[in-house]
Amino acid sequence: MRLISQWLGVISLFAGASALAQNSTSTSQFIYNAYWSNSVGFQSKAELHNNSTLNALLVTPVLYDADGWSVQLDSIKLLPLANASIDVNAELAAKGWGNRTAGTVAFQYSAGHTGVLEAELYVSNVSKSLSFTIPSIEKAVASSAQHAVFWLSSGREEVYVALQNISGTAINVSPSLTMCGVTVALTQVQLPPHGSSVLELAKDTLPAAMAAMWQKDNVGGISVTQDGSAGALNTGGWAEDDNSGYSTTMTFQDPTVGRGRLLSTQILVGPAQSILNLDGPFVISSQLVLRNISDQPLDFHGELAFSNNGSLAKAAIPVTHMQAGEYSVLISIC
């Protein structure tokens, strides 16, 4: 099955899990993240977690700018199951990098197997009510292609794609955009060794044919291919609407990874004023967006699990058929 999904809230469908590689001795492990922002009004924080119940971790963050230049931060010691936060903006200023507006990061640590460290970047703009999380990768993407799907809640959104070259060799990245059954190739991007770039997609930056499709409730797909070594490209993505304060994360998937199940969490549905510390009523609905990137039709179904007065409740997502290459199905949970 080749099915990718995005929850604008978040989901659970159906995927397998791979066992952690076990080694008898500690070796250097690396986690990569495709985006931090130091632009005016934006704040970036790295959140770290040690999954080990027994061993402390010494984590060394390395920040990269768009051109691939790097600065190493002080190492952080994480006790078993401990957390830590890194104020990226403050670290940039302390290292004399305050004029860098965006870049990427790598986290190095030593362990006997992968999966010991969790890391993600939280990017926010309080004045515009924008926030999104950029997940990290530890296992490099095997395929030369990656795919994502997004939903336009208003048609005013800007969709961003962060591209990170984690290799020591320059690579070329070829992006494409699909909407309403039409696919157009976007401008190719060259990334220097350890360099990065951010693509901006919006109604006023697209070819006229695609701009006409950039409308409320439309769904689109983004694909990127790269000509470097396997695993050279790491990606991240998000959508934001400065007018409404709407923002959400967009995740790219590796088509070579077969999944029997897809799992996600943190689906917000219904009244949320108490969770968000708001005075007035605030009701949230969540959207599930799907894209079949294979050349074969498929059927999918799912299950939504949620808390109901302290007990577990479940609701079925009915069986849905997708044609080969069909790039979107929209399910709304209110």
N, C-alpha and C positions, 0 to 999 in steps of 0.2 A: 504494500500500500504506500502510495506517495501522496500524503495529505498533510498540508500545513494549516495552522489555524492561528487566529489572534483573538483573544478575549479583550474587549474594552471593558474591563472589570476583572476578569480572567476565568479559565475553564478547567474541566476535566473531560477528555474523550478516552481513546484507548491505545498504550505503548509499552515496549519492553524496556527493561533496565539492564545495563551491562555491569559486570562485576568489576571492582577496582583491581587494577594490576598490582600484584604483591611482589615486593622485592625484599631480599634479605638484608640489604644495607641501604642507608639513606643516600639519595641522589638529589641533584638540583631539579626542582620542579618550577614551572612557570605558568602563571595565569595572566591572560591578556584582556585588556578592556579598550574598546574602540573610541571612547570619547570622554573628555572633560572640557568644561567651558569656563573661561575667565573673562568672557565678554561683559560689557557694562550691564549690571543688574542681575547677572547669573552667579549662582553659588554652586560649587561642586564639592561633594564629600564622598570619600571612599569608605565603605563599610566592610570590615573584615571579620571573619569568624573562624576560629580553630575548631574543627570537627573532632579532633582527637580527645578521647577521655583520659589519656595517660600522659601524653607528651606535650611539652611546650613547643612553640614554633617561633623561629626568628625570621621575620618577613622583611624583605628589602624592596621598597617601591622604587621604580625608575620611571620618571615622567619624560615623555617625548613630545617635541613640538611637531608641526606639520612637515617640516623639512627633515625630520629624523634626528635632530640634535637632542641630546639627553642630559638629564640631571638626576643624580641619585640622591634619594632622601635618606634620612637616618633610619636605621633598622628598628623594627618594632617587635617586642617580645610579647607573644600571646600565650598565656597560660592555658591549660586544657579547658576546652569549651568556652574560652573567653572571647570577647568582642573588642574591637577597636575602631575608632573613626579617625580619618585623616582629612583635615581641612585643606583641600587642594589649593584654593586661592591664597591662603596664608602661606603655604609652603612655597608657592611660586614667588610670592613677594620676598620671602626670606632668602631664596636662592638667587634673587636678582632677575627673575623671569616674569616679573609682573606685566611686561608688555606682550607676552604671549596670550593670544585670545582663545586658542583651542588646541587640543592634542590628544594623546593617548597615554596609556600606562601599562607597565608590566610589573607583576609582583613575583619575586623570587623567594623560594624557601626550600629547605631540605627535608625530605621525608622518604620513607621506604616505599611509598606508593602515591599515586595521584589521589585527588579528592579530599585531601586533609584540610585544605584552606578554601574557604568561600570568600569571594570578593565581588562587589558590585559598586557602580558609581551612581550616586543620587544627584541629579542636576535640577535646580529650582530657580525660579524667578518670582519672588514673593509679590512684587508690585503688580505683576501680570497674572498672578495665581496659576503659574505654570510649574509643573514638576513631572519628571519622568526618570525611570531607572534604566541604566544601561547594564545588562548582565555581562559577565565575563566568561571566557572560555579557557579551559585547560587542555582539552583534547582538540588538536587542530582539525579543521574541516577537511575531509578527505577529497571532496569533489572540487573541481574547478569552478562550479556554479553554485550559487546560493539563491534562495527565493523567499519572498515575504509577501504579505497581503495586508491591505489597510482599508479602512472605512472612513468616508467623509461625513462627519456629523452635520456640517453646515455648508460645505462647499467653499468656505473661507480659509480652510486649513492650509498650512504649509507642512509638507512631509519632508523629513530630513533622513539622509542615509550617511552614516559615518563609516569610512573605509580605513582600515588599519593594515599596513604592511608589516607583518611580524618577522619577516625574513631580512637577511642582509643583502639582498639583491633587488634592484628596481623591478617593478611589475606594472603591467598595463591592466586596467579594469574597464570592462565594457558593460555599462548598465543599460537596461531596457525597461520600458513602462508599458503595462497592458491595462486597458480600460475598455469596457463595453465591446469586447472581442477584437479590439484594435491594439496592435503592438508596434511601438516605435523605438528605435535605437536612440539612446541619448549619447552625449559627447563622451568619448573615451577619456579616462583619467590615468595619468602616469603617477605612480607613487614611488618616491625614492626609498632606499633602504630604511626601514623603521619609520617611514613617513606616513602621512595620513591626509585625508581630504574629506570634506563634507558636501554632499550633494543636496541642493535645495530644489524641491518640486512644489510649484504653486501655479495657480491659474495664470499669473502674469509672466511666468518664466517658461511655459510649455509651448510647443508648436500649436498653431491655431486649432488644428483638428482635435488635439487632446484637450486644449483649454476649454472647449465647448462641453466636454464630458465631465469637467471638474465641478460637479454639482452635488448638492445635499443628497445623502443616502447612497451615492454611487460607491462602488467597491473597485479597487485597483490592485494590481500585482506589480512588484518590482523584482527583477532578476539581475544578478551581477555575475559576470564570469571574469576570471583572471588567468594570465598566461605564465605565471610563475610556478614555482615548485608546489607540490601538494601541501595544503595547509598554510600557504603564505598570506592569505587574506582573512582577516577577521572583520566582522561587520556589526553595526548597531543601527538602530533606527527609532524614530519617534514622529509623532504628528502633534502640531500645536495650533491653536487659534487664539491669537493675542486678544481678539475682541471679547471673546466669551470666557477665556481662561481655561478652555478645554485642552487637555494634553494627554497623550497615552504613548506607551512604549510599543515599538514594532520589532518583532523578532525574525531573523533570517534562519532558514532551515537548510540542512545539508541533504540533498536528494538521494545520496547513496546510503543513508542510514534508514533501514527499514524499521517501521514501527507498527506494532500491533495495537498500541495504546498511546494516547497523548494525555498528559495530566497537567493540570494547572490549579492554582489556588486563588484565594482572596477575591472572590466574586462579590461585588457590592450590589445589593438589590434592595429597593424599598427606602423607607425613611432613614436618613443617615446624619441628621443634624447633631445627634448626641456624639457620634463617632468623630465628626469633624469639628466639634465644639462651636456649632453655629446657633445663633439665637432663633432664627426663623425656620420654618419647615424647608427641608431639602430632600427630594426624592431622587434616587438613582436607578437607572435601568442599565443593563449590561448587554452588549452585542457580541455574538460569536460570528467571526468571518472565516470562511474556509476557502481553500484553493487546491484543486486537484492538478498537480504539475506533471502527472504521468500521461502516457499515451493510451491508458486503459481506463475504462469506467470503473467506478467503485461505489460501494454502499457503506455508509457509516452510521453509527448510532452512539449514544452516550448516556451519561447519568450525571445529574446535578445533585450533590450532597450538601446539606446545609444544617445549621443548628436551629432547632425549633423548641424554645422554652427549655433548653438544657438537654434535649434529646436529639438524636440524629434523624433527619428526615431526608428522603430521596425523591427526585422527580426524573422521569425518563426523558431523554432527548430522542425523539422517534427516528426510525430508520429513514435515511434520506439518500437518494441516488444522485450521483454526479457523473456527468459524461466525461470522457477523456478530454483533458485540457480545459475543462470548465473551471473558471478561475474564481468564482465566488458563490457562496450561499450565505444568506444572512438570517440568523436566528436571534430574536430579541427576547430577553427575560426581564420582565417588569415586576 
